[in-house]
Amino acid sequence: MGRAPRVGSELSLGDRLHGCKVRWGWGRYDYTVVPGLYALGRPDAGSPVLVTANYKLSFDALRRELKGHNLWLLSLDTNGINVWCAAGKRTFGSETLARAVRSSELAKLVKHRTLILPQLGAPGVSAHLVKRLTGFTVVWGPLRSADLPAFLAAGGRARPAMRRVEFPLRQRAALAPMELMPALKYALPLAALMVAGSWLLAAGGRWGPGLFMAGALLWAAVSGAVAGPLLLPWLPGRAFSAKGLGLGMLAAAIYLAVWPAPPLPAWAAFFLILAVCSFLVMNFTGSSTYTSLSGVRKEMRRYMPWQALGAALALGLWFWALAG
């Protein structure tokens, strides 16, 4: 059967630094562990088998919470995607799991026939199909890896609180950098173009109008990508786009209070901030815990034309102001 790599539950300084870098969007899609079987501590034939993704943040979050335990960790090849997203893409799925069980010869290694899977992997895994393909029974572990010690100590029983999906401020704040970096990837070049366009198009070659609109764009990007996730439960409206619209009104009011401008540029900045904030908060649906694919598609069809219209109106007013 060969050897299984042994891992510890303590994260090194390198693990923590790389994890922080990935949360800011650097190397996110290459942060993986080799799929396969790992030994945590000194497991034996009776030790539990926990299944996870080969996204290293997921793998590290799992082993970090299991200090003092002797377990087998089976890492599935999810192409470096976390459990929940991989379950939606079916890379964390029944067939992938069955292949991993067979290739690791798990049936020869352990005496029991139980696999403990993360609850967020349930959309991609059919327990009865796994049983038919491998002979192993799927047991759904708790939602959070921090609850695994108590879950294991209770003989594989999860309390109701372990099944409840929550989305507190700390979790939303952790996701904000992942929203901000892609937003700035587009906002910074566009802001530079606005400044250059102002110099070329404005009467007398003025920097002011470009700096004003560039500032509005960057302010909208930060507001939508950071303030949107942080304030999400308190923003009015049910649709994320509507929440972003309310945030955009607040952000525009603050910006125009700090940087007053004549009517045409002021209205241009107002509509730009509204459109960008609405779009970015809508984009946060991909990081939320309670949206569905059909709901996201419906919301995009309904709101994206209005967001595009708002952006077009903003640019039109700005060009009008430059011409004057």
Secondary structure, DSSP 4 states (H G I P E B T S, - for coil): -----EE-SSPPHHHHHHHHHHHTTTTGGG-B--SEEEEESS--TTS-EEEEESBHHHHHHHHHT-TT--EEEEEE--TT--HHHHHHHTSSSHHHHHHHHHHTTHHHH-SS-EEEE-GGGGGG--HHHHHHHHSPEEEE--SSGGGHHHHHHTTS---HHHH-----HHHHHHHHHHHHHHHHHHHHHHHHHHHHHHHHHSTT--SHHHHHHHHHHHHHHHIIIIIHHHHGGGSSSSSHHHHHHHHHHHHHHHHHHHS---HHHHHHHHHHHHHHHHHHHHHGGGG-SS--HHHHHHHHHHHHHHHHHHHHHHHHHHHHHHH-
